Amino acid sequence: MAKKTVTVDFAKLANQRAEFVKENPWLIPAGLAIQMIPLALLIHGHVKTNIYKKRLQIEREKTKQLALQLQNDHPHGHGHHRHHSKHDGNYRNFESPAPRQL
């Protein structure tokens, strides 16, 4: 079987594309917008991710500082104490539910 050779006239193809764009000039901004939207979303996502990573770092540092502060307030290192009070058959936990912010 003989091999077929394909030849492409790039000058002719370029002229056809140029003519098509001249007939439809709205394709240029539309094409750019189609390419820019995913890029903008990628950049937005990257920036948001960095913001949330920084916020998480800050919250972890606050938690560490609160833990150190609580440790300094209770130097004996007995850990957490639960004080129970019998009231209507239920036990109450007098520990604060969340650490206070500095």
CORTA-V500205 format. One line per field, one symbol per residue. psi: psi as a letter, one per 20 degrees, with the letter a starting at -180 (. if undefined). A space follows every 10 residues. Layout:
# CORTA-V500205
psi=???
This chain:
# CORTA-V500205
psi=pqpqppqpnh gggghggggg hhhmiihghg ggghhhghgg hggggggggh ghgggggghh ggggghghgh hhhniikibp pppqpookiq pqojqqhqqq q.
